[in-house]
Amino acid sequence: MIILEQEQSFLMVTQNDHAQIAGVIARNCKEDYFFDDNHTQEVLLAIKEHDRGWIEMDSSPIWNDKTEKPYSFIDYPLSLKITFYKKGLDEVEQLSKYAGLLCSLHYSSFIQDSSEPAVREFWKEEKQRQEKLLKELQLTGEKHEQETLMYHLDLLKFCDYLSLYISLNEPGDNKGTHPFFRNGFPQLFPFVTDKPIVAHWENQKTVSLSFSPLKKEMEVELPYRAVIKDQIEKHGIIQAYKDTPVSIRKVLFK
């Protein structure tokens, strides 16, 4: 779950809804920026489905007594998170080996430094998955193919970050930008001469990019629930979440 705390509520966006928006962003990127036409559809699939392991977790949010907030994707209990990560990766691999490889690389990239045994075991298993898929896809030893794979991984991460940007930041507020984005997006692309792409709210609906890989301006619809804190206190996080209707925020990228 992606959580944005406000004074009287928590804005809650499911990981899968966020991933679907990342997929929409990817579909609207210029075709030239996919670098290799042979894998475009599989890259699009990976971006759209990269958070499918979160679907079950987000259906019943958990309260964090220590922070007095719902658990988010950042602080969710690792043992549970890893179990569902693996489930989601297995499902993506069944849909497409190349997409499964990209998603495995994506997840293993941000937990590889953990010292926890369960996380180390997950990372080890994912390295084995990656080696298996690289062989099956005949990508081992091919420098150009390896470079293309890493480029597609960066494209996945960029679309992920851009979708997170509108989920973790208050619309129109550039002063309180989440730390993830204060120096622009970390992915560097040759089509931007290897400079970070920076996002900026022009107003409460419009996000402009310092360099846009999009074909043209595009609008996305972000589903969220504004779960009232008083309702959480009265009924608990799961019931309060389920009782809160889904709202839609429209955002224009340019």
C-alpha positions in Angstrom: 0.0 0.0 0.0 1.1 3.5 -0.8 0.3 5.9 2.1 0.1 9.7 2.1 -0.8 11.1 5.5 -3.0 14.2 5.7 -4.3 15.9 8.8 -7.5 14.0 9.2 -7.0 11.0 6.9 -4.6 8.7 5.1 -4.7 8.6 1.4 -4.2 5.0 0.4 -3.3 3.7 -3.0 -3.0 0.0 -3.8 0.3 -1.1 -5.3 -1.5 -2.8 -8.2 -3.5 0.4 -9.0 -0.2 2.3 -9.0 1.4 -0.4 -11.2 -1.5 -0.1 -13.7 -0.8 3.6 -14.0 2.9 2.9 -14.6 1.8 0.6 -17.4 -0.3 3.4 -18.9 2.7 5.7 -18.8 4.8 3.1 -20.5 2.3 2.5 -23.3 2.4 6.2 -24.0 6.2 6.5 -24.2 7.7 7.0 -27.7 8.4 3.7 -29.4 12.0 4.7 -30.1 12.7 4.7 -26.4 12.1 1.0 -26.0 15.5 0.4 -27.7 14.5 -3.1 -29.0 11.2 -3.8 -30.7 11.5 -7.5 -30.1 10.7 -7.1 -26.4 8.4 -4.1 -26.3 5.2 -6.0 -25.4 7.0 -8.0 -22.7 8.5 -4.8 -21.2 5.0 -3.3 -21.1 3.7 -6.4 -19.4 6.5 -6.3 -16.8 5.8 -2.6 -16.0 2.0 -3.2 -15.7 2.3 -6.3 -13.6 5.4 -5.6 -11.5 3.4 -5.2 -8.2 0.9 -8.0 -8.6 2.4 -9.7 -5.5 0.8 -6.9 -3.5 -2.8 -7.6 -4.5 -3.6 -9.9 -1.6 -1.6 -7.9 0.9 -3.4 -4.6 0.0 -6.8 -6.2 0.2 -6.5 -6.2 4.1 -4.2 -3.4 5.2 -2.4 -3.8 8.5 -1.9 -1.2 11.3 1.5 -0.3 12.5 1.3 0.4 16.3 4.8 1.8 16.4 4.2 4.5 13.9 0.5 4.8 14.4 -0.1 4.6 10.7 -1.1 1.8 8.3 1.9 -0.2 7.1 3.1 1.0 3.7 5.2 -0.7 1.1 8.2 0.9 2.8 7.8 -0.5 6.3 5.6 -3.6 5.6 6.8 -6.7 7.6 9.6 -8.2 5.6 8.7 -11.9 6.2 5.2 -11.3 4.8 6.4 -9.1 2.0 8.9 -11.6 0.7 6.4 -14.4 0.6 4.1 -12.3 -1.6 7.0 -10.9 -3.7 7.9 -14.5 -4.7 4.2 -15.3 -5.4 3.9 -12.3 -7.7 7.2 -13.0 -9.5 6.2 -16.6 -10.1 3.0 -15.3 -11.7 4.7 -12.8 -13.9 7.2 -15.5 -15.0 4.3 -17.7 -16.1 3.0 -14.8 -18.2 6.3 -14.0 -19.8 9.9 -15.1 -19.1 11.4 -11.8 -20.1 8.9 -9.9 -18.0 9.6 -12.2 -15.1 13.3 -11.6 -15.5 12.8 -7.8 -15.4 10.6 -7.9 -12.4 13.0 -10.3 -10.5 15.8 -7.9 -11.3 13.7 -5.0 -10.1 12.8 -6.5 -6.7 16.3 -8.0 -6.0 17.9 -4.6 -6.7 16.4 -2.9 -3.7 16.8 -5.6 -1.1 20.3 -6.9 -1.9 22.0 -5.1 0.9 19.9 -6.5 3.7 21.5 -8.6 6.3 18.3 -10.4 7.4 18.5 -14.2 6.7 15.0 -14.4 5.1 15.9 -11.5 2.8 19.3 -13.0 1.9 17.6 -16.3 1.0 15.0 -14.5 -1.2 17.8 -12.6 -2.9 19.7 -15.9 -3.5 16.6 -17.6 -4.9 16.0 -14.6 -7.2 19.6 -14.7 -8.5 19.0 -18.4 -9.3 15.8 -17.4 -11.1 17.6 -14.8 -13.1 20.4 -17.1 -14.1 17.9 -19.7 -15.2 15.8 -17.2 -17.3 19.0 -15.7 -18.8 19.9 -19.1 -20.1 16.4 -20.0 -21.3 16.2 -16.6 -23.1 19.7 -17.1 -24.5 20.9 -13.8 -23.1 24.0 -15.0 -21.4 27.2 -13.6 -22.9 25.4 -11.3 -25.3 26.7 -7.8 -24.4 24.1 -6.0 -26.5 21.3 -8.1 -25.1 22.5 -7.5 -21.5 22.7 -3.7 -22.1 19.2 -3.8 -23.6 17.9 -5.7 -20.5 19.4 -3.2 -18.1 17.9 -0.4 -20.2 14.5 -2.0 -20.0 14.9 -2.4 -16.2 15.6 1.4 -16.0 12.5 2.0 -18.1 10.4 -0.1 -15.6 11.9 1.8 -12.7 11.2 5.2 -14.3 7.6 4.4 -14.9 7.3 3.0 -11.4 8.8 6.2 -10.0 6.6 8.5 -12.0 3.5 6.7 -10.9 4.8 6.8 -7.3 5.4 10.6 -7.7 1.7 11.3 -8.0 0.8 8.9 -5.2 3.3 10.0 -2.6 3.1 13.8 -3.1 0.3 16.3 -2.4 -1.0 17.7 -5.7 0.5 21.1 -6.4 3.0 21.0 -3.6 6.6 21.2 -4.7 8.0 22.3 -1.3 7.1 19.1 0.5 8.3 16.7 -2.2 8.9 13.2 -1.0 12.7 12.4 -0.5 12.5 9.8 -3.2 12.2 12.6 -5.8 14.1 15.6 -4.5 17.0 15.1 -6.9 14.9 14.0 -9.9 14.4 10.3 -10.9 17.6 8.2 -10.5 17.3 6.5 -13.9 19.6 8.0 -16.5 18.8 7.6 -20.2 20.9 8.5 -23.3 17.9 10.3 -24.8 18.2 12.8 -22.0 22.0 13.0 -22.3 22.2 11.1 -19.0 20.7 13.9 -16.9 18.1 13.2 -14.2 14.5 13.7 -15.3 12.8 16.1 -12.8 9.1 16.3 -12.2 7.3 19.5 -11.1 3.7 20.3 -10.2 2.5 23.2 -12.4 -0.8 23.2 -10.5 -3.0 20.7 -8.6 -3.6 18.6 -11.7 -0.6 19.0 -14.0 2.8 17.5 -13.7 5.5 18.7 -16.0 8.8 16.8 -16.7 12.1 18.4 -17.5 12.3 16.0 -20.3 9.3 13.9 -21.4 9.6 10.5 -23.1 5.9 10.6 -23.7 4.4 10.8 -27.2 2.2 13.7 -26.1 0.4 15.1 -23.1 -1.5 12.4 -21.3 -4.0 12.1 -18.4 -4.1 9.3 -15.9 -6.7 8.4 -13.3 -5.3 7.5 -9.8 -7.8 5.5 -7.6 -7.4 6.1 -3.9 -9.3 5.9 -0.6 -9.2 8.8 1.9 -9.5 6.8 5.0 -10.6 9.0 8.0 -8.4 8.6 11.1 -11.4 8.8 13.4 -13.0 5.9 11.5 -9.8 3.8 11.9 -9.9 4.5 15.7 -13.5 3.4 15.9 -13.6 0.4 13.6 -10.0 -0.6 13.0 -8.0 -0.2 9.8 -9.5 -3.1 7.8 -13.1 -2.1 8.3 -12.4 1.6 7.9 -10.6 0.9 4.6 -13.3 -1.3 3.3 -16.0 1.2 4.2 -14.2 4.1 2.4 -15.3 4.6 -1.2 -12.8 4.8 -4.0 -12.1 8.3 -5.3 -10.3 9.2 -8.5 -7.7 11.9 -9.0 -6.9 12.9 -12.5 -3.4 14.0 -13.3 -2.1 15.4 -16.6 1.5 14.7 -17.6 3.3 17.0 -20.0 
